[in-house]
């Protein structure tokens, strides 16, 4: 059995980048929701922050669904 170390390293690198990107995207969603609560406490509106947060969460869900579809198919 011969291991293709270049392919294994490539898979590791891509998975690491995608994991960091998903965590950053989810963190942006959390930050958007916290800005909504901060704006509500000050009596303002934060519609853009909420829309951005929902978009970040939707992108995370789409990426997870895509990953699951890659595993299943």
N, C-alpha and C positions, 0 to 999 in steps of 0.2 A: 504494500500500500504506500502510495506516494502522496504527500500532502502538498498542495499548492499554497505556499505561504503567502505569495503575493495576493491571491484571491481572498485568502482568509484575512489578511490585513486590510484589504479593501472593504470587505464586509464589516469588519470591526470599525473602521473609520466612518463609513456611511451610517452605521447604527448609532455611533457616538454623536455624530453631528445631528442626526434626526432627533435623538433623545434630548439633546441640549436645546434644539429649536422648539420642540414640543413643550418643554418645561418653561422656556422663555415666553412662549405664546400663552400658556396657561397663567403665568405670572402677570402678563399684561392684562389678561382678563380680570384677575383678582384686583389689580391696581385700579382698573376702570370701575369696578363695583365699589371699591373703597372711596373713590372720588365722588361717586353718586351719594354715598352716605354722608360724606363731608359737605357736599353741596346742599343736601337736604337739611343738615344741621344748621347751615348758615341761611337757609331760606331760599336758596337758589335752585336752578334747574341744571341737570347734567345729562341732558339727552344724548349728547355726542359721546360722552364717556360710557354710558350704558350701551349705546349702539356698538361702540368699539369693543366693549367687553363681550357682548353677545357674539360679535363677529369672531373674536379670538376663540371663544368656546366652540363655536360652530366649526372653525378651522381645525381645532384639536379633535373634535368628534369625527370630522371627515378624514383626517390623517389616520386615526385609530381604525376607522371602518375600512379604509384602503389597505392598511396593514393586515387586518383580519381577512379581507378578501384575497390578498396575496397568499396567505397561509392556506385558506380553504381551497382555492382553485389551483 
